[in-house]
């Protein structure tokens, strides 16, 4: 959801940043796709690693520690 909202907002604000971009146009589809894929990959990695670590803990040990 966040990547989708970010893409829509970036398309709306791209004309403001067009003068600062070097070597790409303001509406370059490859850049938008690459950034969305990069953010999606970082998000998956950031959620998968802690979930994998938490799944290795014995539930009884976790409940008794509190």
C-alpha positions in Angstrom: 0.0 0.0 0.0 2.8 2.4 0.9 4.7 1.8 -2.3 1.5 2.4 -4.3 0.7 5.7 -2.6 4.4 6.7 -2.9 4.3 6.0 -6.7 1.2 8.1 -7.1 2.6 11.0 -5.1 6.0 10.8 -6.9 4.3 11.0 -10.3 2.5 14.1 -9.1 5.6 15.8 -7.8 8.0 14.6 -10.6 7.8 17.9 -12.5 9.2 19.7 -9.5 12.2 17.4 -9.3 12.8 17.2 -13.1 15.5 19.9 -13.1 17.5 18.0 -10.4 17.5 14.6 -12.1 20.6 13.9 -14.2 20.3 11.5 -17.1 16.7 10.5 -16.7 13.4 12.2 -17.5 11.0 13.2 -14.8 8.6 10.3 -15.7 11.1 7.5 -16.4 9.3 4.2 -15.9 12.4 2.2 -15.3 13.4 4.4 -12.4 10.0 4.2 -10.8 10.0 0.4 -11.3 13.5 0.0 -9.9 12.8 2.2 -6.8 9.5 0.3 -6.1 11.2 -3.0 -6.4 14.1 -1.9 -4.2 11.7 -0.6 -1.5 9.7 -3.8 -1.7 12.7 -6.0 -1.3 14.0 -4.0 1.7 10.6 -4.3 3.3 10.4 -8.1 2.8 13.9 -8.5 4.2 13.1 -6.3 7.2 10.1 -8.3 8.1 11.3 -11.7 7.2 14.5 -11.7 9.3 12.8 -10.9 12.6 9.9 -13.2 11.9 12.4 -16.1 11.2 14.3 -15.3 14.4 11.1 -15.2 16.5 9.8 -18.5 15.0 12.9 -20.3 16.4 12.1 -19.4 20.0 10.3 -22.1 22.1 6.8 -20.6 23.1 7.1 -22.1 26.6 10.4 -20.4 27.2 9.1 -17.1 25.9 6.0 -17.3 28.1 7.9 -18.2 31.3 10.4 -15.3 30.8 7.8 -12.7 31.6 
